[in-house]
């Protein structure tokens, strides 16, 4: 097996094999407990089965349509040992979209479970062998391979190579069909080693995987560093805020990862006297926001480390001990990151620190984050157009908005799709969200653009309130007036008070649904599947809408007369189509 100059194995297969003979607890969920050694043996059996199942000459791709059950990491290990690749299939996809994901990634074997079989009913999946875990047929298939020797069942002579594909993980882009990002054995092994060093992971740690394993976050940031360090792994079938602390105590978990709104869900659970009675020491993820991260640390006594990266691996921002509040960190070693104007390719100026310590000139500092150096991006599966868009002009374009301060620290400002242009001023949704999140009544906040009736955009916010809290328009307006960093164009014109935030399967805010709903009491029907495809449509966006008419001192409910006047203005200016009404 190949090893880098630092002593880190260059294949995940070698990391799996290192656990052979380790009889400590390695893999657990609520029904199953396996030692590291037993987990390697089970992966070896599955690797041998996979080698026999894959047709000669077929792409060595295995689709996994599972919740977080032990079968998922066992098959990841099997793919690594055999030199195959895993395509994580999102169980919130439906019908032709789900079939497209399986067929696009050339999966000749699809692993699923009885609970997900209805998703496959009636789908045309030519040439795909479906294995259903937890069935007698599945057990009978595995039985002949029970004594398989780890490292012997391989798809090519010489065994797995560092450049072999191991993951094909779909990105959750805002438009078009999702792209399958490639990740080789070398990149995943090195990512696991880097995170294990960064968080000082030891064999005594237990990594709690509650984010879905069909998404890159759980595998790259949770499973891989545990595998590298020999730490235990504990699984939650699906994320549950109410069960989180009980699971952490049950499994003695010390580390977890999060994505999107998971932290807000945890903060929304009723406080308990034993909130700090647990072994957790670190949470690592993205999109928690500075306000919620501080609240989480105060309540649970656990620091959250915000990072930046993606399944593509094209750029990374690393948190350091001197990272100021609200910042993500600085460029990772070897990355030449810059914040540029995408039209001119010129660097944006840094935000400046004012006399009171707050950053000024942020609007002028926002641009797209690019990596001008050597990028670890390994491409998309059979999607040269998307690859070219990522790598145009010799740079890796992240598609994310950032700004930096005078010390070089980088601050996330949202997706390029989340940019708003209000009265000719460019704004970033994430910046406004960070300010609105300070309002004590808000349990969750999402900011998005709605078309202005004449030109450009207006700011709209969705607010989910803490249980038992009613929206107080006067208190909210007073809160906005007291925020020193809320620019004159940032205050939302429209507010929707939602019972809960619509989210995707990876707990990210479903911004497409919010933008589609806008301020309409009866949002238009979802667009065809060619628009957003990161998940099936969420429940309809509901909740009363408030607005502050131009020149008005405060917010009031959007009445039927108000709505009729607005829609007439859109019609007069030929912009009704932007609301999906024509």
C-alpha positions, -999 to +999 in steps of 0.1 A: +000+000+000+012+035-008+023+059+020+030+096+018+062+112+029+046+122+062+039+085+070+002+089+063-013+061+041-023+072+007-052+049+005-082+045+027-078+007+022-046+009+043-064+028+071-091+001+071-065-027+073-048-010+102-078-018+124-073-056+119-066-072+152-080-042+172-106-056+194-118-024+210-153-012+203-152+004+168-187+007+154-220+011+172-256+021+168-287+015+189-289-022+179-254-032+169-219-032+185-188-043+165-151-042+174-127-026+149-115-061+140-150-074+134-158-043+113-128-050+091-138-086+087-173-076+077-160-051+052-137-078+037-167-101+032-186-073+014-155-065-007-154-101-019-191-101-027-188-068-045-159-081-067-180-111-077-211-090-084-196-063-106-198-073-143-164-075-161-156-042-176-182-022-157-174+009-138-165-002-102-194+019-087-217+010-058-247+031-050-257+033-013-293+042-005-293+039+032-299+058+064-270+059+089-269+022+097-237+001+103-240-012+067-230+022+054-195+024+069-190-013+064-196-009+026-174+022+025-147+000+039-155-027+014-153-003-015-119+010-002-105-026+001-118-036-033-107-005-052-143+005-059-163+037-055-194+046-035-221+069-048-242+083-019-278+083-030-301+109-014-332+092+000-352+124-003-350+122-041-380+107-059-389+090-091-369+099-122-346+121-102-335+092-080-332+069-110-311+096-127-286+097-098-281+059-099-278+057-136-257+088-140-230+074-117-230+041-135-239+021-104-242-016-113-249-025-077-274-006-055-275-012-018-307-003+001-329-013+030-365-024+034-376+011+045-364+026+012-377-001-012-409+019-019-386+046-034-375+022-061-409+008-070-416+013-107-382+028-115-364+017-146-329+008-135-315-014-163-284-034-154-285-025-117-284-053-091-303-043-060-293-057-026-316-052+004-299-053+038-317-070+067-332-097+045-326-134+044-315-131+008-289-106+017-276-128+046-274-157+022-254-137-003-229-127+023-226-161+040-201-177+015-177-148+021-176-148+059-140-160+059-127-136+033-092-123+040-089-085+042-069-072+013-073-102-010-106-093-028-096-066-052-108-054-086-074-051-102-039-066-096-019-048-071-049-037-051-063-002-045-042+027-057-041+063-043-057+077-075-086+052-074-120+068-071-136+061-037-165+086-034-189+101-059-209+125-037-236+147-051-234+184-045-265+203-035-263+231-061-292+256-063-300+249-100-298+220-124-293+184-116-268+177-088-232+170-098-213+140-086-180+153-072-151+128-072-129+120-043-100+096-045-086+073-019-056+096-015-076+127-009-100+111+016-070+095+035-052+128+036-083+147+047-089+122+075-053+126+086-054+164+086-086+166+106-073+139+131-043+161+137-062+193+139-087+180+165-061+158+182-083+127+177-071+096+196-082+060+198-101+069+230-124+093+211-158+084+198-172+102+167-209+106+167-222+106+131-257+121+130-254+139+097-265+118+067-237+096+053-249+101+017-234+136+021-197+144+021-197+161+055-203+129+075-178+108+056-150+133+050-152+152+083-164+125+107-158+090+095-124+096+078-106+112+108-120+085+132-107+058+108-073+075+107-069+078+145-086+045+153-114+062+172-148+047+177-178+055+155-214+059+168-243+062+143-277+079+145-300+067+117-313+102+112-305+134+130-327+141+161-323+172+181-343+158+210-322+126+212-288+143+206-276+146+242-290+111+252-271+096+223-239+115+232-241+101+268-250+066+257-221+064+232-196+085+252-192+106+221-165+133+221-168+148+186-196+154+161-201+173+129-230+194+118-243+211+086-268+238+081-295+243+108-287+214+130-272+237+157-304+258+157-325+227+162-304+217+192-307+252+207-344+251+202-348+220+225-359+228+261-330+236+284-322+209+309-302+210+342-278+184+328-271+202+295-234+203+303-232+167+317-217+149+287-183+139+273-184+161+241-154+183+236-158+196+200-183+202+172-171+209+137-192+221+108-205+249+088-233+275+087-240+277+125-232+314+125-213+333+152-244+340+174-256+304+175-221+291+180-217+313+211-251+303+224-242+266+219-209+270+238-226+289+266-254+263+270-236+230+264-200+240+272-188+228+238-169+250+214-180+248+178-153+252+151-166+266+119-148+254+088-152+259+051-148+232+025-169+212+001-172+177-013-152+191-043-123+199-021-113+229-043-105+253-015-104+252+023-103+278+051-089+267+084-098+280+118-069+290+141-067+299+177-065+336+169-095+336+145-118+365+155-155+359+162-175+356+131-146+347+109-140+312+094-102+314+094-074+318+070-064+299+038-052+264+044-015+258+037-008+256+000-039+275-010-037+309-027-071+321-018-084+355-029-117+374-028-123+388-063-149+406-084-160+378-107-164+403-136-130+419-134-110+392-116-096+420-094-092+414-057-117+432-035-103+455-008-103+442+028-129+454+053-115+478+078-116+478+116-134+509+129-126+527+162-152+505+180-137+473+167-165+466+141-157+460+105-165+488+080-166+488+043-179+452+042-202+457+012-173+468-010-151+439+003-175+411-007-165+390-037-163+354-049-137+332-032-112+317-056-082+294-053-055+307-076-030+280-066-030+242-070-064+230-063-072+195-049-104+195-069-107+161-087-135+169-110-172+158-115-182+125-129-190+129-166-197+166-164-170+185-183-192+216-186-194+219-148-157+212-144-149+240-168-171+264-149-152+256-117-118+259-132-122+288-156-092+310-163-070+286-144-086+293-110-109+273-089-141+293-084-160+283-053-193+299-060-193+313-025-192+349-013-166+360+012-148+391+025-116+394+044-103+418+070-069+435+071-053+406+089-063+381+061-091+364+081-120+353+058-157+357+065-184+337+048-211+359+031-233+333+014-236+316-020-232+337-051-269+328-056-276+345-023-264+379-034-290+407-034-289+439-053-310+466-035-311+501-049-279+493-068-261+482-037-248+446-035-257+428-003-250+392+010-278+372+026-254+356+052-244+390+066-279+401+072-288+367+087-259+370+112-274+403+124-310+391+126-299+360+145-291+383+174-328+390+180-336+370+211-370+359+198-356+342+167-349+305+167-339+304+131-334+330+104-331+328+066-327+358+043-333+358+006-341+381-023-375+388-037-378+408-069-385+445-065-416+456-084-395+481-104-359+469-105-334+449-086-343+431-054-358+436-019-347+419+013-371+393+027-365+372+059-381+340+071-382+339+109-389+309+130-396+320+166-390+302+199-419+282+211-445+303+229-432+335+213-454+358+192-441+382+167-439+417+181-434+442+152-425+471+174-399+451+193-384+438+160-382+473+145-365+486+177-341+457+175-332+466+140-327+503+148-302+493+176-279+473+154-249+494+145-238+472+116-272+470+098-267+490+067-295+513+054-304+488+027-303+457+048-335+459+069-360+434+054-390+449+036-408+416+040-410+390+068-426+356+069-431+341+103-427+304+096-436+275+120-403+259+110-376+266+085-379+245+052-347+225+049-331+200+025-321+165+035-287+178+047-304+204+071-296+233+049-322+260+044-343+253+013-337+287-002-353+278-035-386+271-017-384+304+002-376+324-030-404+307-048-429+315-020-417+351-018-445+371+000-473+353-017-500+337+005-504+308-020-470+302-036-469+289-072-465+252-078-429+239-077-409+242-110-400+210-129-372+188-117-347+206-139-347+236-114-335+226-080-327+190-075-310+187-042-341+172-025-377+167-031-400+197-025-404+205+012-437+211+028-453+243+014-439+274+029-466+289+051-469+316+078-482+352+079-463+378+060-455+412+074-440+441+055-428+477+059-441+498+030-417+524+017-415+553+041-436+536+068-422+536+103-428+500+111-441+466+101-477+457+095-495+425+082-495+422+044-533+427+037-552+416+007-553+452-004-516+455+000-510+424-020-533+435-048-515+469-050-481+452-051-491+427-078-506+455-099-472+473-097-454+442-108-478+438-137-473+475-147-436+471-149-437+437-166-421+418-137-449+395-127-430+366-142-403+370-116-428+359-090-438+329-110-472+344-118-470+344-156 
